[in-house]
Amino acid sequence: MKVLCTALLATVALTAHAAEPAPNQQWRAIPASLHDVIMNGYKLVSAFDTPGQQSSRTVRTYVMQKDDSLVQCTESHDGAIGEFRCSEIVQPYLASLQGKK
């Protein structure tokens, strides 16, 4: 499971963070910090670094799991300036299924 999560997240570590998932997106931004996620009972299952687009920027991704819920938080730093986002995995909205029951 840990290897699967790491491989999956490595390909989508830096996804768009909209309030609702865009069509065919599997991650939805959540208004929480890493602290909030951990205090809500999530356990760390993986953490990895990814080089940023700029040579001085580093991106660290934390993957947490609680039961059947998966959350990823990314933390990026460019010198003293940092950015932090968390998102949860969701069932993707498929436009081709809209209106079908």
Phi, psi and omega in degrees: 000317181297317180294318179298314179298317181296315180296317179298313184287334178297329181275339182234027186298327181243078181264167175293141183245081178261165180296322176240148180296138176287165178309133178066013176266143182254002181236139177235132179297143176235146181276068182217154175262170176302320178301313179302315182298313180295318179293341176271012173095006177284145179247140179291126177247340180196152172212138180208156178256145177229131176298138179281174180295328176261146186298332182272351183268133173240147181233124176247132179246130176250134179243125181236149180226143174218113184053241181258019180253135181236131180232141172238139175237132177247140180232120179238144181227137173232087187073234181273352183266126181239157178223139185222132179217144174237148176213157181243151178282138182225164173293124182295144175275119180254116182303328182292342180263354182300131178084351178266140178225000000 
